Amino acid sequence: MLITLYSTQGCHLCEQAYGLLVEMGVQHQVSIVDITVNDALFSRYGVTIPVLSIPNHDDLTMSAPELHWPFDRNRLAAWLTTYKLG
């Protein structure tokens, strides 16, 4: 999996974000991580989900690229293109 979707169960915005990933045809590259099972993730993303991240990005000199909600199809497409995922 190349893309992490930080989410929680029952999050309608997270469902919308996943729907955009499906529209872009990259759902097979997505790992969904429930932030409620990890205190550190919940502290970091608790009020900002959904968040997309590429944790294994090639450039080790920078932190994992993230895309925070709100984003639309165009912004997602640009982000995926930037990181050669779409």
Summary of the structure (lengths in Angstrom):
residues: 86
radius of gyration: 12.2
end to end distance: 13.5
largest distance: 35.1
contacts: 219
relative contact order: 0.24
helix: 41%
strand: 19%
